[in-house]
Amino acid sequence: MFDESDLQRIREQKDEWEAETLDPVLDAYGERKEQFATVSNLDVDRLYTPLDVDDVDYEEDIGFPGEEPFTRGVYPTMYRGRQWTMRQFAGFGTADETNERFHYLIDEGQTGLSTAFDMPTLMGIDSDDVMADGEVGKEGVAVDTLADMERLFDGIDLGEVSTSFTINPSAPVIYAMYIALADQQGVPREEIRGTLQNDMFKEFIAQKEWVIPPEPSLKLVTDTIEFASQETPKFKPISVSGYHIREAGSTAVQELAFTLADGFAYVEDCLNRGLEVDEFAPQLSFFFNSHNSMFEEIAKFRAARRIYARVMDDWYDAEADASKQLKFHTQTAGQSLTAQQPLNNIVRVTIQALAGVLGGTQSLHTNSFDEALALPSEQAVRVALRTQQIIAEESGAADIVDPMGGSFAIESLTDEVEEKAMAYINHIRDELGDGSVRDGVIQGIQDGYFQREIQDAAYEYQQRVESEEEVMVGVNKYTVEEDTEPEILTVDEDVQERQRDKLATAKAERDDAAVEAALDELQQVITNGGNVMPVIIDAVKAYATMGEIMAVFEAEYGSYQETASVA
């Protein structure tokens, strides 16, 4: 962006500044510490100048919003045209209780719903299963049958709301229930909007919720992508999720690299099936973490868009802009929240949310300040939502498109993050996968490659915390004596009994012959290698349970629980 004569002049001026202005101050006072670094331990320079971006080509590397390489955003007007979707995570107890929380959030101004499920639902078992004992409704809402989905969205028009579902092994069943409910409401399938997390690679890498092995899990993911491209074009059938990779302890660079590698692996599997890239790629979405180091996070988001646009073009021959636009949801960093002095979390979340906005996110969840203690209370949820609304309406952050673009520091960090992330992606493709990202990701899962990389990063970070090199306010510095038993939201002890009663009623009222026929048809489609989504929809409409449907897959493919030693 600068010619050589300009750079030489700046170089000379910088040398003069260091000798005459900086060095005397350093000799007299020094600096606060030897090394300044991001949360991920990337070195941060004292000063950034045009010398740090001397090889940046504005048109090729930065460009304009809404145009390749989309570094500055996927839309030309960004938040001046439409604010990001404010999507607060909600779910606990039975469907009736979560429905009340949904209505509360809508009344408070939330613009998108985001659903948390309890552990039995996440793992594809029913509330009356012995393995579900003590877990029903505790970490999210319990959903066993379509009857629960009906209660969950009672009074909510699926044609008017966008809904996100944070669920993975049993994601196709929840997706089928949502489609079945839309059919009930008379909402055309092509009009329903929302996002299914449905990222099984991330589960095998970091979060560790799985039912069947990686290869058949991938087949199910591709089934949903294929079906969505044909039936629900406004619904995103996958949210490739770096969030949980970061929560497991990765660095920002690892989060970005492993997430994009997973995304490219899904692309390759769809291409292997014979799908056209421009038919399905516009429906892919991503999900990132936003941590405390604001500038690192902004650089990560900008580098993500640039890498994605270039790889989708160069490796997969995408032609449509929509196929090369990386669109993503952001959630503030759960691992950064502290049980000590929990009100401090409001400040952390604000910084993280601002980074997401300045980085160009399409939707945002802000964590509640009490989440290190329990499920969020209504007051904490309101503060979290108001944080987004204040950023949107009062801060001015939404008024300028990519306001950090052109910053010497941001552009330099963006380049650095891109370079380091691509080194990981190329290793996964070329060394682990012999030219295939898909094969490289599966090999990396089987070999424990990803887990080792994340564990090493988590260990290194914890060492810095314990040595106080990394300060956590209220934890290893600025501590106080405080109440260790604050008021928190609790789930009623009778939730499990009530949910099991609802499940028993649903089973008693359904046509068992229709359920058996639907499950038999599902087994036949699985055996024949067909797309399972149409028959899962038929099964949920017959009120087959989550556990009954997932048991068919487990019977066909076997359980991964017994063979997964890499965790």
Stockholm file with secondary structure:
# STOCKHOLM 1.0

chainA/1-567         MFDESDLQRIREQKDEWEAETLDPVLDAYGERKEQFATVSNLDVDRLYTPLDVDDVDYEEDIGFPGEEPFTRGVYPTMYRGRQWTMRQFAGFGTADETNERFHYLIDEGQTGLSTAFDMPTLMGIDSDDVMADGEVGKEGVAVDTLADMERLFDGIDLGEVSTSFTINPSAPVIYAMYIALADQQGVPREEIRGTLQNDMFKEFIAQKEWVIPPEPSLKLVTDTIEFASQETPKFKPISVSGYHIREAGSTAVQELAFTLADGFAYVEDCLNRGLEVDEFAPQLSFFFNSHNSMFEEIAKFRAARRIYARVMDDWYDAEADASKQLKFHTQTAGQSLTAQQPLNNIVRVTIQALAGVLGGTQSLHTNSFDEALALPSEQAVRVALRTQQIIAEESGAADIVDPMGGSFAIESLTDEVEEKAMAYINHIRDELGDGSVRDGVIQGIQDGYFQREIQDAAYEYQQRVESEEEVMVGVNKYTVEEDTEPEILTVDEDVQERQRDKLATAKAERDDAAVEAALDELQQVITNGGNVMPVIIDAVKAYATMGEIMAVFEAEYGSYQETASVA
#=GR chainA/1-567 SS CCCHHHHHHHHHHHHHHIIIIIHHHHHHHCCSCSCCBCTTCCBCCSCCCGGGGTTCCIIIIICCTTSTTCTTCSSSSGGGTSCCEEEEEECCBSHHHHHHHHHHHHHTTCCEEEEEBCHHHHTTCCTTSGGGTTTTTTSSBCCCSHHHHHHHTTTCCTTTCEEEEECCTTHHHHHHHHHHHHHHHTCCGGGCEEEECCCHHHIIIIICCCSSCHHHHHHHHHHHHHHHHHHCTTEESEEEECHHHHHTTCCHHHHHHHHHHHHHHHHHHHHHHTCCHHHHGGGEEEEEEECSCHHHHHHHHHHHHHHHHHHHHHTTCCCSHHHHCCCEEEEECGGGCCSSSTTHHHHHHHHHHHHHHHTTCSEEECCCTTTTTSSCCHHHHHHHHHHHHHHHHTSSTTSSSSTTTTCHHHHHHHHHHHHHHHHHHHIIIIIISTTCHHHHHHHHHHHTHHHHHHHHHHHHHHHHHHTTSSCCBTTTBSCCCCCSSCCCCCCCTTHHHHHHHHHHHHHHHSCHHHHHHHHHHHHHHHHHTCCCHHHHHHHHHTTCCHHHHHHHHHHHHCCSTTTCCCC
#=GC SS_cons         CCCHHHHHHHHHHHHHHIIIIIHHHHHHHCCSCSCCBCTTCCBCCSCCCGGGGTTCCIIIIICCTTSTTCTTCSSSSGGGTSCCEEEEEECCBSHHHHHHHHHHHHHTTCCEEEEEBCHHHHTTCCTTSGGGTTTTTTSSBCCCSHHHHHHHTTTCCTTTCEEEEECCTTHHHHHHHHHHHHHHHTCCGGGCEEEECCCHHHIIIIICCCSSCHHHHHHHHHHHHHHHHHHCTTEESEEEECHHHHHTTCCHHHHHHHHHHHHHHHHHHHHHHTCCHHHHGGGEEEEEEECSCHHHHHHHHHHHHHHHHHHHHHTTCCCSHHHHCCCEEEEECGGGCCSSSTTHHHHHHHHHHHHHHHTTCSEEECCCTTTTTSSCCHHHHHHHHHHHHHHHHTSSTTSSSSTTTTCHHHHHHHHHHHHHHHHHHHIIIIIISTTCHHHHHHHHHHHTHHHHHHHHHHHHHHHHHHTTSSCCBTTTBSCCCCCSSCCCCCCCTTHHHHHHHHHHHHHHHSCHHHHHHHHHHHHHHHHHTCCCHHHHHHHHHTTCCHHHHHHHHHHHHCCSTTTCCCC
//
